[in-house]
Amino acid sequence: MRPVVVYSSKTGNTKKVAEAVQAALPEGTPIRLAPEMSDISDFDLVYMGYWVDRGTADEAAREAMAKITGKKVALFATLGAYPDSDHAKESLEKGAACLGADCDVVGTFICQGAIDPALQERMRQFPPDHPHAVTPERLQRWKDASTRPDEEDCANAASFARETFAKAEMLSGG
Ligand SMILES: Cc1cc2nc3c(=O)[nH]c(=O)nc-3n(C[C@H](O)[C@H](O)[C@H](O)COP(=O)(O)O)c2cc1C
């Protein structure tokens, strides 16, 4: 099983998770930024990471994902919302839908990631009737996200990497 890690990250959260994933995989597993993903025909298992942008994978990740065809894929993502929310589940489903033809998703992982202060500032300007206006619940979510991904998230990402690698090997009869 030849794995590769491909990810997109604007403020570093998904990068941190991607590095934890890579460190848990066999030594020498390459890691690439999504816009720099070139020929991946040498690999049969792609760890694809993105940050959630308006409920789906961010644009750079989507562009790379469309080019991934016929591979086993382990999807991971970071987002501002809670990882056990419907929004997180849908963001993974929408992400998976961005993959090219004939991919087999062998596992998914999602965790919170600190929200860019510039975005927080923009949202603070929204009027109270705006769907994304600041509410006490939203402020609490931002606060909870502000220290993520943390060590526990990275340990969970490493477990996800090891488990999906073993599963992919089993599926290939290896
Ligand atoms: C433009 C923009 C849109 C975002 N959209 C969402 C979203 O729809 N849902 C969500 O839970 N988080 C959203 N977030 C939060 C990011 O997904 C989260 O902070 C992520 O960890 C950023 O990852 P990065 O540091 O790898 O760029 C958004 C952030 C930005 C900047």
The ligand as a MOL file (V3000), in Angstrom:
LIG
                    3D

  0  0  0     0  0            999 V3000
M  V30 BEGIN CTAB
M  V30 COUNTS 31 33 0 0 0
M  V30 BEGIN ATOM
M  V30 1 C -13.9720 31.8800 4.4130 0
M  V30 2 C -14.1630 30.8620 5.5190 0
M  V30 3 C -15.2880 30.0450 5.4900 0
M  V30 4 C -15.5040 29.0920 6.4930 0
M  V30 5 N -16.6170 28.3010 6.4520 0
M  V30 6 C -16.8590 27.4370 7.4650 0
M  V30 7 C -18.0320 26.6290 7.4560 0
M  V30 8 O -18.8620 26.6540 6.5550 0
M  V30 9 N -18.2430 25.8230 8.5260 0
M  V30 10 C -17.3640 25.7100 9.5690 0
M  V30 11 O -17.6280 24.9470 10.4940 0
M  V30 12 N -16.2100 26.4280 9.5710 0
M  V30 13 C -15.9390 27.2810 8.5580 0
M  V30 14 N -14.7840 28.0170 8.5610 0
M  V30 15 C -13.7640 27.7580 9.6110 0
M  V30 16 C -12.6010 26.9090 9.0650 0
M  V30 17 O -13.0710 25.7620 8.3870 0
M  V30 18 C -11.6820 26.4480 10.2120 0
M  V30 19 O -11.2220 27.5270 10.9730 0
M  V30 20 C -10.5000 25.6290 9.6720 0
M  V30 21 O -9.8980 24.9390 10.7470 0
M  V30 22 C -9.4410 26.4540 8.9540 0
M  V30 23 O -8.4040 25.5770 8.5530 0
M  V30 24 P -6.9500 26.0440 8.0890 0
M  V30 25 O -6.2830 26.6670 9.2930 0
M  V30 26 O -6.2930 24.7700 7.6740 0
M  V30 27 O -7.1090 27.0300 6.9780 0
M  V30 28 C -14.5580 28.9620 7.5620 0
M  V30 29 C -13.4140 29.7840 7.5660 0
M  V30 30 C -13.2120 30.7140 6.5620 0
M  V30 31 C -11.9860 31.5870 6.6070 0
M  V30 END ATOM
M  V30 BEGIN BOND
M  V30 1 1 1 2
M  V30 2 1 2 3
M  V30 3 2 2 30
M  V30 4 2 3 4
M  V30 5 1 4 5
M  V30 6 1 4 28
M  V30 7 2 5 6
M  V30 8 1 6 7
M  V30 9 1 6 13
M  V30 10 2 7 8
M  V30 11 1 7 9
M  V30 12 1 9 10
M  V30 13 2 10 11
M  V30 14 1 10 12
M  V30 15 2 12 13
M  V30 16 1 13 14
M  V30 17 1 14 15
M  V30 18 1 14 28
M  V30 19 1 15 16
M  V30 20 1 16 17
M  V30 21 1 16 18
M  V30 22 1 18 19
M  V30 23 1 18 20
M  V30 24 1 20 21
M  V30 25 1 20 22
M  V30 26 1 22 23
M  V30 27 1 23 24
M  V30 28 2 24 25
M  V30 29 1 24 26
M  V30 30 1 24 27
M  V30 31 2 28 29
M  V30 32 1 29 30
M  V30 33 1 30 31
M  V30 END BOND
M  V30 END CTAB
M  END
